[in-house]
Amino acid sequence: MNAERAIYIHVPFCISKCFYCDFNSYPGMEEIFNSYAEAVAKEMQTAERGQSRGATLYIGGGTPTVMNEQQLMVMTDAARSGLGLRRDGEATIEANPLTVDHSKLEGLLTAGFNRISIGAQSFEDELLKRIGRGHTAAEARQAVADARLAGFANLSLDLIYSLPDQSLEMWRDTLRETVDLKPEHVSLYELTVEPGTPFAKLASQGKLDLPGEEQQIEMYSLAESVLESAGYRRYEISNFAKPGFECAHNQFYWRNDEYYGFGAGAVSYIGGKRMKNVLSPQEYVERIRESGSAVETSEELSPEGQMGETMMLGLRMTEGVDCIRFRERFGVDVDRIYEAELERLTEQGLVEFCDARLRLTHRGTLLANEVMAEFVRPEAVVSSEV
């Protein structure tokens, strides 16, 4: 495993819940912002550090930028002092266009963030309303302009496709506007209807008109074409970047390396053990105050489980799974432990070996979920605690 670990902080606060959102996020909790930031800082101070140090920082949510710069700095300072986060390490914060302006963005840079991910989602105002976003396309453009003016040189835009009533031409327009804004990085997410969301209720009533599977594939292929023509390289199924601007933090996840997770509902993965914090922000603060820990569930993965996850996550990247590194880590060759699965997937034209790496073919990328399911085995979890 790496001597360095990624650091993730979850901020479970937002302005309002989007109609598709099932994230652990809550509007209207401003009264606990200060105590939450202090609790996260304390959790970091009591974390098991070993010989590792923080390599990257990512603050996600929710909408982290509903908190002010001072509250955010309490957490970033703790990451540096308590976990040894490198000063030159990638430090990302997610932002909603409605929660940032030029002044706040300057404050975020001062707080130590050098990368920002702005949730634009679409540049069609009607679609933004339809999915419950509070901002307009113009406000998303302004957020990008303000970020540039403040000094952010590493900016990512989030987009969602396969939206209700979204046509291929609408998606093309959003992609063109994205390219015109010249972000260094673009993340694409296909809309999924999650249980318990307003969209799930509409879908159950037959009131949600979503693009079909064929159109979803067309939208993904169109995004590949438009972005790659503009100089972006797809380095993961859903992520495109200008050369040198690939998200370092997320690559810890995709390579199945170790990472810390702090905050309500955050997950840590250390030494083959996955630990998840309690979801409730209030309960999280209370538990940290009492004991310094808010872990609610913990499970230890078997070697087979760790190998399976390494395969599923690694295949998300265009570079694929490093077979040499896999052997060094687990003491067995990829093509030996997964001989039958790889023979089947290779015959179907879904995976290929290239320069000691196993990767998805283009067809395999379009059928990625089916490919990755081949590496799921029932003996993944050795033990689980609550």
Stockholm file with secondary structure:
# STOCKHOLM 1.0

chainA/1-386         MNAERAIYIHVPFCISKCFYCDFNSYPGMEEIFNSYAEAVAKEMQTAERGQSRGATLYIGGGTPTVMNEQQLMVMTDAARSGLGLRRDGEATIEANPLTVDHSKLEGLLTAGFNRISIGAQSFEDELLKRIGRGHTAAEARQAVADARLAGFANLSLDLIYSLPDQSLEMWRDTLRETVDLKPEHVSLYELTVEPGTPFAKLASQGKLDLPGEEQQIEMYSLAESVLESAGYRRYEISNFAKPGFECAHNQFYWRNDEYYGFGAGAVSYIGGKRMKNVLSPQEYVERIRESGSAVETSEELSPEGQMGETMMLGLRMTEGVDCIRFRERFGVDVDRIYEAELERLTEQGLVEFCDARLRLTHRGTLLANEVMAEFVRPEAVVSSEV
#=GR chainA/1-386 SS CCSEEEEEEEECEESSCCTTCCSSCEESCGGGHHHHHHHHHHHHHTSCCTTCEEEEEEEEESCGGGSCHHHHHHHHHHHHHHHCCCTTSCEEEEECGGGCCHHHHHHHHHTTCCEEEEEEECSCHHHHHHTTCCSCHHHHHHHHHHHHHHTCCCEEEEEEESCTTCCHHHHHHHHHHHHHHCCSEEEEEECCCCTTSHHHHHHHTTCCCCCCHHHHHHHHHHHHHHHHHTTCEEEETTEEECTTCSCHHHHHHHTTCCEEEESTTCEEEETTEEEEECSCHHHHHHHHHHHSCCEEEEEEECHHHHHHHHHHHHTTBTTCEEHHHHHHHHSSCHHHHTHHHHHHHHHTTSEEEETTEEEECHHHHHTHHHHHHTTCCGGGEEEEEC
#=GC SS_cons         CCSEEEEEEEECEESSCCTTCCSSCEESCGGGHHHHHHHHHHHHHTSCCTTCEEEEEEEEESCGGGSCHHHHHHHHHHHHHHHCCCTTSCEEEEECGGGCCHHHHHHHHHTTCCEEEEEEECSCHHHHHHTTCCSCHHHHHHHHHHHHHHTCCCEEEEEEESCTTCCHHHHHHHHHHHHHHCCSEEEEEECCCCTTSHHHHHHHTTCCCCCCHHHHHHHHHHHHHHHHHTTCEEEETTEEECTTCSCHHHHHHHTTCCEEEESTTCEEEETTEEEEECSCHHHHHHHHHHHSCCEEEEEEECHHHHHHHHHHHHTTBTTCEEHHHHHHHHSSCHHHHTHHHHHHHHHTTSEEEETTEEEECHHHHHTHHHHHHTTCCGGGEEEEEC
//
